[in-house]
Amino acid sequence: MTTVIEVRGVQPTPKEGRAAIKAWPVVRRWANLPVLFLGGAMLATIAVCLGLPLEWTGWIVGLQLVGLYGFIGLSILAHSSVMAAARRSPIAQRPTDWRIDDRGLALSGVDFETRIGWRNLVAVVEDKDRLIFAASPNTNFILPLRVLETDQRQALRVLIADVRARGVLGAGVD
């Protein structure tokens, strides 16, 4: 198969450049673990508090809720700070040219050029507004669907299906 899809001047919007958690279900499960632990600890503490006077229980539950929402709020703040720093990086502020073929992805722009073979990608996930080419949890290549013409989008889906069927996608990943 010699299908080649070329797209020039790709620059994802901040919404399209959001975290690529759909490509990493294992990471998503581990990332949710602290909140699940805190929720479980809160329920266990409430069960223990059933024998205490009502005012003590109210204070304990109130402090737990403040702690839980504080933890969630600080996590959101940290995540948004990391994403803002990523958007401010020089490479994120310049358009990228994409070339996708049966060997993999080739990306280039001002002062950089790279090629990633299909064997080095763990997954390709189609989201509602973008394609995520997942190489590692902190290295995901985002191709907005809005930059693809209808025939390019269909050709890319066929190419990805072929790469999956041949067992090449992620074949070099342990």
Disulfide bonds with the S-S distance in Angstrom:
none
